[in-house]
């Protein structure tokens, strides 16, 4: 997920909270609250990789499909997932722009 998408989602949520009366933002700088929240989320989120970084990780996860390998028992022991479980997890990581 790109930085701009995350900031847009945060800004939208803040606006919705303001409109519903759940919060009042008094900072006159547009986007300041969303930027602060984004910077905080960025410190703990693994989802803010660039498309090429995420692509490299996905390729590494899928290397077993290319014949690089461990037998099924060692694969599960080392990776912590079966090959099928890893395939499902890797499919969830595909970024839109990759």
Secondary structure, DSSP 8 states (H G I E B T S, - for coil): --HHHHHHHHHHHHHHHHHTTS------STTHHHHHHHHHHHTT-TT---HHHHHHHHHHHTGGGGT----HHHHHHHHSS-HHHHHHHHHTT--TT-
